[in-house]
């Protein structure tokens, strides 16, 4: 198992625990909504960062080919 897979499994376990705790009444709605909001915004930011890295890499290849 790779490091990335381990991180994903741990993140999924934590997210499912928070969701389960919310519906079981153990976790308050304030904590639930704040945590879910942070998780969603994190995944959107990671996607934007990856797209930006791809663009920078493509431009670097283009600049190197012109030399």
N, CA, C and O of each residue as an XYZ file, in Angstrom:
268
protein
N       0.837     -1.166      0.000
C       0.000      0.000      0.000
C       0.893      1.244      0.000
O       1.851      1.338      0.767
N       0.557      2.193     -0.876
C       1.380      3.389     -0.986
C       0.997      4.426      0.073
O      -0.030      4.313      0.742
N       1.841      5.419      0.198
C       1.604      6.485      1.173
C       0.325      7.252      0.830
O      -0.432      7.637      1.722
N       0.091      7.470     -0.457
C      -1.097      8.199     -0.899
C      -2.373      7.409     -0.584
O      -3.370      7.988     -0.150
N      -2.343      6.100     -0.800
C      -3.505      5.275     -0.483
C      -3.790      5.276      1.011
O      -4.948      5.311      1.426
N      -2.745      5.237      1.813
C      -2.915      5.264      3.267
C      -3.559      6.576      3.713
O      -4.464      6.573      4.547
N      -3.091      7.698      3.155
C      -3.681      8.990      3.484
C      -5.163      9.026      3.108
O      -5.993      9.520      3.871
N      -5.484      8.500      1.931
C      -6.879      8.503      1.479
C      -7.766      7.646      2.375
O      -8.900      8.028      2.663
N      -7.276      6.515      2.811
C      -8.055      5.633      3.682
C      -8.292      6.298      5.037
O      -9.396      6.233      5.578
N      -7.265      6.933      5.579
C      -7.414      7.620      6.862
C      -8.390      8.789      6.736
O      -9.234      8.990      7.609
N      -8.276      9.555      5.658
C      -9.181     10.688      5.443
C     -10.627     10.210      5.298
O     -11.540     10.812      5.862
N     -10.830      9.144      4.553
C     -12.177      8.599      4.380
C     -12.750      8.102      5.704
O     -13.933      8.298      5.982
N     -11.924      7.466      6.513
C     -12.365      6.984      7.821
C     -12.777      8.144      8.723
O     -13.798      8.070      9.407
N     -11.991      9.202      8.723
C     -12.308     10.368      9.549
C     -13.603     11.029      9.071
O     -14.460     11.381      9.882
N     -13.741     11.193      7.770
C     -14.943     11.820      7.220
C     -16.183     10.997      7.550
O     -17.201     11.546      7.971
N     -16.101      9.686      7.360
C     -17.245      8.832      7.674
C     -17.564      8.840      9.168
O     -18.730      8.760      9.555
N     -16.542      8.936     10.000
C     -16.760      9.014     11.446
C     -17.475     10.315     11.826
O     -18.372     10.314     12.669
N     -17.075     11.404     11.208
C     -17.716     12.687     11.491
C     -19.175     12.666     11.027
O     -20.064     13.128     11.742
N     -19.412     12.134      9.844
C     -20.786     12.048      9.341
C     -21.624     11.140     10.233
O     -22.751     11.484     10.590
N     -21.084     10.002     10.586
C     -21.802      9.080     11.468
C     -22.071      9.688     12.822
O     -23.155      9.512     13.378
N     -21.089     10.408     13.369
C     -21.261     11.066     14.654
C     -22.316     12.152     14.612
O     -23.050     12.358     15.579
N     -22.388     12.845     13.488
C     -23.400     13.891     13.341
C     -24.801     13.284     13.347
O     -25.686     13.768     14.052
N     -25.004     12.223     12.561
C     -26.331     11.617     12.494
C     -26.687     10.833     13.761
O     -27.865     10.610     14.037
N     -25.698     10.423     14.517
C     -25.960      9.739     15.787
C     -26.192     10.740     16.912
O     -26.600     10.356     18.008
N     -25.934     12.023     16.652
C     -26.158     13.048     17.653
C     -24.984     13.267     18.578
O     -25.117     13.972     19.578
N     -23.846     12.688     18.279
C     -22.658     12.834     19.120
C     -21.907     14.124     18.800
O     -21.337     14.754     19.691
N     -21.908     14.508     17.540
C     -21.174     15.693     17.080
C     -22.164     16.824     16.825
O     -23.220     16.611     16.230
N     -21.816     18.028     17.279
C     -22.709     19.173     17.096
C     -22.752     19.596     15.632
O     -21.833     19.319     14.862
N     -23.831     20.267     15.267
C     -23.988     20.700     13.880
C     -22.953     21.761     13.508
O     -22.517     21.815     12.359
N     -22.552     22.610     14.468
C     -21.540     23.631     14.176
C     -20.226     22.990     13.751
O     -19.632     23.389     12.749
N     -19.776     22.002     14.506
C     -18.536     21.305     14.173
C     -18.674     20.564     12.848
O     -17.763     20.592     12.021
N     -19.806     19.905     12.644
C     -20.032     19.133     11.421
C     -19.954     20.021     10.188
O     -19.213     19.724      9.251
N     -20.721     21.115     10.185
C     -20.757     21.979      9.005
C     -19.411     22.665      8.759
O     -18.998     22.821      7.609
N     -18.738     23.068      9.809
C     -17.426     23.696      9.639
C     -16.416     22.708      9.059
O     -15.648     23.054      8.162
N     -16.421     21.489      9.570
C     -15.474     20.472      9.102
C     -15.761     20.067      7.659
O     -14.844     19.967      6.843
N     -17.023     19.839      7.349
C     -17.378     19.460      5.975
C     -17.049     20.598      5.014
O     -16.591     20.347      3.899
N     -17.274     21.839      5.426
C     -16.918     22.986      4.589
C     -15.427     23.054      4.315
O     -15.010     23.328      3.190
N     -14.619     22.804      5.345
C     -13.167     22.808      5.158
C     -12.730     21.676      4.229
O     -11.849     21.869      3.391
N     -13.334     20.510      4.371
C     -12.971     19.369      3.530
C     -13.301     19.659      2.073
O     -12.484     19.404      1.188
N     -14.489     20.189      1.822
C     -14.893     20.497      0.441
C     -13.979     21.554     -0.163
O     -13.521     21.400     -1.296
N     -13.708     22.622      0.575
C     -12.844     23.669      0.029
C     -11.421     23.154     -0.190
O     -10.756     23.576     -1.136
N     -10.943     22.249      0.669
C      -9.612     21.670      0.488
C      -9.531     20.906     -0.831
O      -8.571     21.065     -1.584
N     -10.540     20.076     -1.114
C     -10.488     19.295     -2.344
C     -10.604     20.178     -3.580
O      -9.999     19.868     -4.607
N     -11.367     21.274     -3.511
C     -11.418     22.208     -4.635
C     -10.071     22.894     -4.820
O      -9.623     23.078     -5.951
N      -9.421     23.274     -3.722
C      -8.131     23.938     -3.820
C      -7.062     23.008     -4.376
O      -6.229     23.429     -5.178
N      -7.081     21.740     -3.955
C      -6.110     20.771     -4.469
C      -6.279     20.603     -5.972
O      -5.293     20.503     -6.704
N      -7.526     20.572     -6.434
C      -7.790     20.440     -7.865
C      -7.258     21.651     -8.624
O      -6.647     21.497     -9.681
N      -7.482     22.849     -8.099
C      -6.977     24.060     -8.748
C      -5.450     24.082     -8.781
O      -4.849     24.467     -9.784
N      -4.832     23.671     -7.685
C      -3.366     23.643     -7.620
C      -2.799     22.658     -8.637
O      -1.805     22.955     -9.299
N      -3.421     21.489     -8.765
C      -2.950     20.500     -9.733
C      -3.084     21.016    -11.159
O      -2.196     20.788    -11.980
N      -4.179     21.706    -11.468
C      -4.354     22.279    -12.805
C      -3.298     23.344    -13.068
O      -2.755     23.427    -14.170
N      -3.007     24.161    -12.055
C      -1.988     25.190    -12.200
C      -0.610     24.576    -12.425
O       0.157     25.066    -13.254
N      -0.290     23.510    -11.697
C       0.990     22.822    -11.889
C       1.099     22.258    -13.294
O       2.163     22.335    -13.910
N       0.007     21.686    -13.816
C       0.020     21.155    -15.177
C       0.257     22.263    -16.195
O       1.006     22.082    -17.155
N      -0.382     23.409    -15.984
C      -0.196     24.543    -16.889
C       1.243     25.039    -16.859
O       1.827     25.305    -17.909
N       1.815     25.166    -15.680
C       3.200     25.620    -15.543
C       4.146     24.627    -16.200
O       5.097     25.025    -16.872
N       3.894     23.346    -16.011
C       4.751     22.327    -16.623
C       4.664     22.376    -18.142
O       5.678     22.253    -18.829
N       3.455     22.555    -18.666
C       3.289     22.641    -20.119
C       4.003     23.878    -20.661
O       4.628     23.815    -21.719
N       3.919     24.990    -19.955
C       4.609     26.200    -20.407
C       6.125     26.037    -20.327
O       6.844     26.554    -21.182
N       6.616     25.330    -19.319
C       8.055     25.088    -19.210
C       8.557     24.246    -20.367
O       9.636     24.502    -20.904
N       7.788     23.251    -20.752
C       8.161     22.414    -21.890
C       8.168     23.240    -23.155
O       9.062     23.096    -23.988
N       7.174     24.110    -23.308
C       7.091     24.955    -24.490
C       8.279     25.908    -24.546
O       8.862     26.102    -25.613
N       8.646     26.505    -23.413
C       9.788     27.429    -23.377
C      11.095     26.678    -23.675
O      11.952     27.186    -24.398
N      11.241     25.483    -23.123
C      12.463     24.709    -23.367
C      12.566     24.284    -24.824
O      13.673     24.175    -25.351
N      11.436     24.039    -25.491
C      11.480     23.637    -26.894
C      11.860     24.796    -27.792
O      12.366     24.575    -28.893
N      11.629     26.028    -27.354
C      11.984     27.192    -28.159
C      13.473     27.511    -28.097
O      13.995     28.206    -28.968
N      14.144     27.019    -27.095
C      15.583     27.320    -26.942
C      16.437     26.565    -27.877
O      17.658     26.718    -27.860
